[in-house]
């Protein structure tokens, strides 16, 4: 059995700009599996439903596990066409090899469209006592991030600090430079996990993974966090083990 490749489906409320983890796309042993998020988690499906979310038209049943031996059409259409003249340059931009997979491309691009508010992100990866995840800084536009682009580099030291008084996210975690410059926040669908890491005193490092001055504002700066738990985990993902294929469509 090959290692499962998991992506989270994120939905954003266009009015509040808040984002929620609503579903999971898994690729393992040649099979694609999609299922709505089942855990009653912070910024998960339940909160999304309470804040205006409605199921994707192609996946109307919130309790069904959808499976296919090919990438689901609604997600495939979110990928750039390989016949585009600039496609080789696109692969180079995202650091993808010529033998990339559709999941690789979906992760790199986020599968974002201008016609809806969905995107895909890679979840927290856990193996043994190690964890890592990456994210674009949330709130970059609202904290004048572009004004600070000239003040940061790949060598800039960063820190993560809880902000429990935040009205939008009780688990809010600020991203700031070591000299106190606020750049934005850890995305709310990761904030509970990061709060746990901070509260438990786990070792971790945070660094700037990518700066792209030509990207849209919310994708200008990507960070990566990696660290260690005191406890060993057998599962590489706390979500993928719950996705059980039951029907091929």
C-alpha positions in Angstrom: 0.0 0.0 0.0 1.3 3.4 -1.0 1.4 6.3 1.4 -2.0 8.2 1.3 -1.9 11.7 -0.2 -4.4 13.9 1.6 -5.6 17.5 0.9 -8.1 19.5 2.9 -11.0 21.3 1.1 -11.3 24.8 2.5 -14.4 27.0 2.0 -14.5 30.7 2.6 -17.5 32.8 3.6 -17.3 35.7 1.2 -19.0 38.0 3.6 -17.1 37.4 6.7 -13.9 36.2 4.9 -13.6 33.4 7.5 -12.4 30.0 6.2 -13.4 26.5 7.2 -12.1 23.0 6.7 -15.2 21.3 5.1 -13.9 18.2 3.3 -11.0 15.8 2.6 -9.7 14.6 -0.7 -7.5 11.4 -0.4 -5.5 9.6 -3.1 -4.2 6.1 -2.2 -3.4 3.0 -4.2 -4.9 4.6 -7.4 -8.2 5.5 -5.8 -9.6 9.0 -5.1 -11.8 9.5 -2.1 -13.8 12.5 -1.1 -15.6 12.9 2.2 -16.9 15.9 4.1 -15.1 16.6 7.4 -16.5 14.4 10.1 -14.8 15.7 13.2 -16.5 18.4 15.3 -13.5 20.6 15.1 -12.7 24.3 15.3 -13.5 25.9 11.9 -14.8 22.6 10.6 -17.9 21.6 8.7 -20.3 22.1 11.5 -19.2 25.7 12.0 -19.3 26.2 8.2 -22.9 25.0 8.0 -23.8 27.4 10.9 -22.2 30.2 8.9 -23.9 29.7 5.5 -22.1 26.8 3.9 -24.1 24.5 1.6 -22.7 21.2 0.2 -20.9 21.3 -3.1 -23.4 20.6 -6.0 -21.3 17.6 -7.2 -21.2 16.1 -3.6 -24.7 16.8 -2.1 -24.6 14.1 0.6 -22.8 15.2 3.7 -22.5 11.6 5.0 -21.4 9.8 1.8 -17.9 8.7 1.0 -17.4 9.4 -2.7 -14.7 7.3 -4.5 -13.4 7.1 -8.0 -10.4 5.6 -9.9 -10.0 9.0 -11.6 -9.7 12.5 -10.2 -13.2 13.9 -9.6 -14.4 16.0 -12.5 -15.2 19.1 -10.4 -11.7 19.0 -8.9 -10.0 18.2 -12.2 -11.5 21.3 -13.8 -9.8 23.4 -11.1 -6.3 22.5 -12.5 -4.5 24.5 -15.2 -4.6 22.8 -18.6 -1.4 21.0 -19.5 -1.8 22.2 -23.1 -1.2 25.8 -22.1 1.9 27.3 -23.8 3.1 28.5 -20.5 2.5 25.3 -18.6 6.2 24.3 -18.4 6.9 27.7 -16.8 4.0 27.1 -14.4 5.5 23.8 -13.3 8.8 25.6 -12.7 7.1 28.4 -10.7 5.6 25.8 -8.4 8.8 23.7 -8.2 7.0 20.7 -9.7 8.8 18.0 -11.7 7.7 16.8 -15.1 6.3 13.6 -13.6 4.0 15.6 -11.2 0.7 14.1 -10.1 -2.7 15.8 -10.2 -2.6 15.9 -6.4 0.8 17.7 -6.6 -0.7 20.3 -8.9 -3.8 20.7 -6.9 -1.8 21.2 -3.8 0.6 23.7 -5.5 -2.2 25.8 -7.1 -4.8 25.4 -4.4 -7.3 24.6 -7.2 -8.6 28.2 -6.8 -11.1 29.6 -9.2 -12.5 33.1 -9.5 -16.1 31.8 -9.6 -16.2 30.3 -6.0 -14.5 30.4 -2.7 -13.0 26.9 -2.4 -9.3 26.0 -2.2 -7.2 23.0 -1.3 -4.5 23.0 1.3 -2.1 20.3 2.6 -3.0 19.4 6.2 -0.7 19.1 9.1 1.6 16.1 8.4 2.3 13.9 11.4 4.6 10.9 11.4 6.1 9.5 14.5 6.7 12.4 16.8 7.3 14.9 14.0 4.8 17.3 12.5 5.0 19.9 9.8 2.7 22.1 7.8 2.8 25.2 5.6 0.5 28.1 5.0 0.1 31.5 3.5 -0.2 34.2 6.1 -3.8 35.0 6.8 -4.8 38.7 7.0 -1.8 39.8 5.0 -3.8 42.5 3.2 -5.5 43.8 6.4 -2.2 44.4 8.2 -0.5 46.2 5.4 1.8 43.3 4.6 2.9 44.7 1.3 4.4 47.7 3.1 6.7 45.3 5.0 7.9 43.2 2.1 11.1 45.2 1.9 11.7 44.5 5.6 11.5 40.7 5.5 13.6 38.1 3.7 14.1 34.3 3.9 16.4 34.9 6.8 13.9 36.9 8.9 13.3 35.4 12.3 9.6 34.8 13.1 7.6 34.0 16.2 4.1 32.7 16.7 2.1 34.1 19.6 -1.4 33.3 20.9 -4.1 36.1 20.9 -7.0 34.7 22.9 -8.8 38.1 22.9 -9.3 37.9 19.1 -13.0 38.3 18.3 -12.8 36.3 15.1 -10.9 33.3 16.3 -10.6 32.2 20.0 -7.5 30.2 19.0 -5.9 33.0 17.0 -2.1 32.8 16.6 -0.2 35.9 15.4 2.7 35.8 13.0 5.2 38.4 13.8 8.9 39.1 13.4 11.2 38.8 16.4 11.2 42.6 16.7 7.4 42.7 17.0 6.2 43.5 13.5 2.8 41.9 13.0 2.5 40.2 9.5 -0.8 38.5 10.0 -2.1 35.2 11.5 -2.0 31.4 11.2 -5.1 30.4 9.2 -7.9 29.6 11.5 -8.3 26.0 10.3 -4.7 25.4 11.7 -4.9 27.7 14.7 -6.3 25.2 17.2 -3.5 22.8 16.4 -0.9 25.5 16.7 -2.4 26.7 20.0 -2.0 23.1 21.3 1.6 23.0 20.2 2.3 26.3 22.0 0.4 25.3 25.2 2.2 21.9 25.4 5.6 23.6 25.0 6.5 21.5 22.0 9.6 22.3 20.1 9.0 23.9 16.7 10.6 26.2 14.1 8.8 28.6 11.8 10.4 30.1 8.7 9.6 31.8 5.5 9.3 29.2 2.7 8.4 31.5 -0.2 8.0 35.2 -1.0 6.2 35.9 -4.3 5.8 39.7 -4.9 3.8 38.9 -8.1 1.2 36.7 -6.4 -2.2 38.0 -5.3 -1.8 39.6 -1.8 -3.1 36.7 0.2 -0.6 34.4 -1.4 2.5 36.7 -1.2 4.2 35.0 1.7 4.2 31.3 2.6 5.5 29.9 5.9 6.5 26.4 7.0 6.3 25.1 10.6 8.0 21.9 11.7 8.5 20.5 15.1 8.2 17.5 17.5 5.8 16.1 20.0 6.8 14.4 23.2 4.5 11.5 22.2 4.9 9.1 19.3 2.0 8.9 16.8 1.4 5.9 14.6 -0.9 7.7 12.1 0.6 9.9 9.5 -2.7 11.8 9.5 -5.4 12.1 12.0 -7.9 12.4 9.1 -6.8 10.0 6.4 -7.4 6.9 8.6 -11.1 7.8 8.8 -11.6 7.8 5.0 -12.9 4.4 4.0 -13.8 3.8 0.3 -17.3 2.3 0.1 -18.5 3.0 -3.5 -16.8 3.7 -6.8 -18.5 6.3 -8.9 
